Structures are given as structure tokens and as C-alpha cells.
Amino acid sequence: MNPSSTPTASPPRRIQAVIFDWAGTLVDFGSLAPTQIFVEAFATFGIHITLAEARGPMGLSKRDHIRTLLDEPAINAQWRERFGAPPNTNDIDALYERFMPMQIQKVGDYSQPIPGAVETLAWLKTQGLKIGSCSGYPRQVLDVLLPLAVEAGIAPDHVVAGDELPAGGRPGPYMALANVLALRIGDVRACIKVDDTAPGIEEGRNAGMWCVGVSLSGNEVGLTEEALAALPPPEVAALRQAAEKRLIDAGAHLVIDSVADLPRAIEEIERRSLAGG
């Protein structure tokens, strides 16, 4: 779905704002930056985790992500075998301190906008919609990513980092609601949360928002654009179907292939909203 193919008429809008995730939703096709760095950070402690394991908790703040990985039985068993004791808070801190500089160093390599993202954000602005965003990335990482994104044409009206709210991050509603406050939106039901992970969708639902899941460009499929394009259509269809199911199970009202398809999804949400759905 291409934003340029959307209707040119601009009826009165019930939706007032769209709140985006970052990696896998606006930038970094396949959400590769955070997952690859988790694999590398754990490896420096002699712990082997797969990309699939690293993807499991995606959407959580990075410290919570590490904690969740260490709770996985197979990873926990590796840690016990290597260090002779179960992982504790000090170990989480040590992994986080190892992860952070690696993530800061690498995030710029994965800052390219997902195809259609720049055009979709421009379309949202022409429709008078406010644009918020939040991320599992800590502020230190976003401070590197944001200038690169702005230079490429990705410039939301507000950004909330995963480590800057005392209440915490996903799947709680706090980052989404911080956007509502900053953007001065009078009704959470007039907001759409767009995310490629289950915790991100749960965040939007917990905040009382419409939720749109992103399947092919995000964490649930986890492939580069080139790798996805090289697959036979039946394999792509199977990946799409599995990703859609996980996102719908998390509470998504609609699922799209990528952010490029969002304008039509907004039209559908407004149709449902007008119909009382």
C-alpha cells in the first residue's frame, strides 16, 4: 500500500495522533540493530543466544529485555553452568553496561528509514495529525539515532525513550500516555499506536488506543528487506500470516505489512470509529 494512492479528499478526522515505535516500524527494516547486539553482548560473557531468542522480548526496555532473557530456562542454565550461580541484579547491570556502548556504536548503521516511512509521516502532517513516538531504546541510544533519522526525513513531534519514565516501559501504557500529554491530545481513543512487537501493541491497548501491528518490516519476521525480497511468495505469505497472528493475539486491531500501508489503515480505523466499532 502506497501513501500516494490514498484518497486526496480530507474529511473531518476523528483520529488526532499516531504514536510510532522506532526499530522495525519507522527505521531498521527487520529490527536488526537491537537483536544482533544482544547476541554479541551475551557472547562477551561466554553465553550463546540465538537471534530468535534475542527477539523474544523485543519491545521491552533494554534492561527488562536482558532480565527476561536471563529468565529463559536454556539461557539461565548456561549462566549457572558458566558462573556457578543463577544470574542476579548485579549480572543484569553488568550485561546492560556491556550492551549499551555496543548499541550506541552500532545503532547508526541501522538508522535507515523503512521504505514508505518518510512519505507516510509527510502524509500524516498534511492530514493535520500529530506524530508521537516511543522506543525500548534508552535515551543515550536515541540521542545517536534521532539526528540521523531527522536528516533522513523521520522527525516525530515527540519522542519518549524506554528508560526515562519512573513508572517504567512496555507493556505498561506509560510511554504512550506521555506522548498524549506532550501532544495535548484530549482523548486516548483518538490515538493510534503503531508497533512491530507484542509488548508495543499491549502498550497501546493498555493506554486505550487503537493499535496497528506491523508484520513484514518488523521484529516478528526479522529479515532484511533484501532477504525478504529473495523469498518465494508462498514463504513470504507464511511469514506474514504467522506475524499477523502474534500481533493480533497481542491486541492489534489491524495488521499491515509496513508503515507504508498506514494511510489506508487509518481510513479503516476511522470508518470503524464512525460506525461505533
PyMOL commands that set and color helices and strands:
alter all, ss='L'
color gray80, all
select helices_A, chain A and resi 3-5+32-43+51-55+62-71+73-83+89-110+117-126+139-152+174-183+188-190+198-206+225-229+233-250+259-274
alter helices_A, ss='H'
color red, helices_A
select strands_A, chain A and resi 17-20+130-133+191-195+210-214+254-256
alter strands_A, ss='S'
color yellow, strands_A
deselect
rebuild
show_as cartoon
